[in-house]
């Protein structure tokens, strides 16, 4: 039985990816801060699961989690932990933004680095980094969140090319959905301006395409078309469009 590590497994896409992997026969290691939620999920899953309570905004917890998961011979890493913060940059909390950077960027970077080395040494393994369609855009009113997801997308793309040029069997994928029905907007202090996709549907697509070795995973034709159209719009105009869309979330 293969083993996967899923961060951010206590809610949202991370939780549903864990469910999908377990349904497909994977043993899943569940990591997040909320112990009770992780235990509830572990009891629900059809295959064995382990719970690791940690705070990925802290480097030492990231390194601790890697060490524990490495002992379990993980062959799939899912970096799904993350959150957002809505509001104009002038007034949003600096402390909260710095924690967001720690979770959305530093934790992803640390775990990706450590596991890609393990996988390359072993000659196999897959990584799925959960980003967002926001990773291809600027994000007025969600500026720090959009910036963090841009980092995750570009980092994943660069690593994927390095692995490809080495003829490595290790693959990295990046999930870039549009709005998804999770706790994200509640945490961010915003609301959806368009109808969100179901988290379980996004998770199913993410797992399928990751196991196929696909680099960029963008669920839904409307999101794909929106991103394609955005490439034709000048940057200044795109900034204004995105800001108008974000104002609908306030």
N, C-alpha and C positions, 0 to 999 in steps of 0.2 A: 504494500500500500504506500503510495507516494504521500509526502507531507508538504503542506503549504503553510506559510506564515502570513496572516492577514492583520495589518494594523488598522486602527479605527474600526474594529469589529463590533463595537458596542451599539452602533446605529448606522442607518443610511446604507450607502452603497457597499461599505465594508462588510456590514452584517449580511447583506444579501449575497455578496460574493462568497462569503464563508458558507452560507447555506447552499449555494449552487455547487461549490467545490465538494462539499460533503455529500450532496446528492449524487455527484458523479463518482463517488468512491474515494475521495481524498481524505486523509487525516489532516485536521486543521488545527493550527496553533492560533489562538485568539488573543490579540493584544490591544489594550486600551486602558483608560484610567478607571472606568466604572466597573468594579468587580462584580456587583450583583447582576448587571446586564450581561456580562460575559458568561457568568455561571448559568444564567437562564438560557442563553444561546447554546452553550455547550451541552446542556441537558436535552435540548430540542433536536440537535443534529443527529442524523442517522448513523454517522460513523464517529469513531473516537476523536475527542478534541481535548486540548489542554488550554488552560487560561494563564495568561501572563499579565499581571497588573503593573502598568508602568506609565510614566509621564514622558512622552517623546519630545516635549519641549526642552528636556534636559539631556545633554550629551551622554552623561554617564548611564542614563536609562536606555538610550539607544544602543550603546556598546554592551550593556548587560543583556538586553534582549537578543542581540546578535549572538552573543556567547551561548545563551540558553538554547536558542533555535538551532544553532550550528550543531549542538549535541544531538539534536533530533533529526539530522540529515535532511534539512529542508531543501526541496528542489524547485519551489515556486515562492517568490516573495511578492506580496501585494501591499504596496504603500498606499493605503486608503485614508490614513489619518489626516485631518485638515479642517479648517474652518475659515469663515469670512467675517468681514466687518463692514457694515454699510454706513455711509455718511461722507460729508465733504472732508477732505484731508486736513483742512484747517482746524477742525473740531474733534476728529476721532481720537481715541485714546492711544497715546504713544506706547504705553505699556502693553496694551492688548495687541497692537500692531507688531511689536517686537516678539511677542509670544507667537503670533501667527507666522512670522518669518521663521522662528525656531521650529515650529511644527511642519509648516507647509514646504519649507526649503531645507533647513539644516538636517532635520530628521530624515527626509527623503534622500538627501545627498549622502549622509552617513551610512544609512542602511543599504542604499544602492551600491555604494563603493565597497563596503565590506562583503556583501553577498556576491557581487559580480566577480570579485577576486576568488571567492570560494568556488563559485560555479565554473569559472575559467580553469581553475586548477583541476577540478573534477571532470571537466569536458562536457558538462551539460547543466541546464538550469534555465529558468525563465523568471523575468521580473515584470510586474505590471505596476506602473506608476499612475495613480489616479490624478488627472489634471482636470481640464474643463475646456469647453469651447472658448472660455475667457482667456485661455493660454495663447490665443492667436490675435488678441485685440488689446487696445488700451482700455482702461476702465474707470472713467470718472465716476465718483461716488462709491466705487469699490476698488479704489486705486491700488491699495496694497495687495488685496486678494488677487486681482488680475495680474499684477506684477509677479507674485509668487507662482502662479500657474504658467506664466510665460517662461519662467525659469525651469519648471519641471518639464515642459514640452521640449524646450531647446536642449536641455541636458540629456533627456531620453533620446532625442534624435541623434545627437553627437555620439553618444555611447553606442547606439545601434550601428552607426556607420563604422566606428572603430572595430566592433565585433565582426561585422560583415567583411571588412577588409582583411581580417585575420582568419577568415573561414571558420569562425568559431560556431560551435553548436549552441552556445548561449544566446538567448534572445531577450530583447527588452521591448515592452509595449507601453503605450501611453493612452489612457482612456480620456477622451475629450467630449463629454456629453454636453448638451444644452441643459436647460432647467430640468431638475429631477426632484421628485416628491420625497424629500428627506427632511431632517431637522435643520438643514443648512440655513434657510431663511430665518427661522426662529432665532438661531444663534447669532446670525449676522445682523438681525434687527431690520429685516426687509420682508417684502412679500413678492410673490411671482407676478410678473406682468403678462405672462403667457402661460398656457396650460403645460404643466410639467409632465415628463415621462415617469412611468412607474419604475421605482428603484429595482425591483426584481427583474424587470425586462432588460434594463441596462446592465445589470449584473450578469445575466445569462449571455448577452452579446459579448461582454467583456471577457468572460471566461473562455467562451468559444474561440474568439479571435486571438486571445493571448496564447492559447494552446496550439493555434495554427502559426504562431510566430509573427503576427501582423504588427507593424510598428504603430501607426496611428489608428485608433479605434474611435470613430465618430458615429454614435448610434442615431439613426433617423435621417431621412432624406431632407427634411426641412432644415436641420442643423447643417448638413453637408452643403446644401444649396446656399444657405445664409453665409457660411464661411467663404464659399467660392465667390459669391457676389461681393463680399467685403473686400476681396483682393483688387477689385476694379474701382473701388472708391478711394479718392485721395485721403491722406491721413487726417487732414484738418476737418474734412467733412465727416469722416468716420468718427472722430472724437465727439462731434456734435450729435451724431445719430445715437451713439452708445449712451451718451449722457441723457438724452431724451428717454431712451428705453429704461435706463436706471431710475430716472425720476418716477417712473410708473411703479417702482418697488417701494417707494417711500411711504 
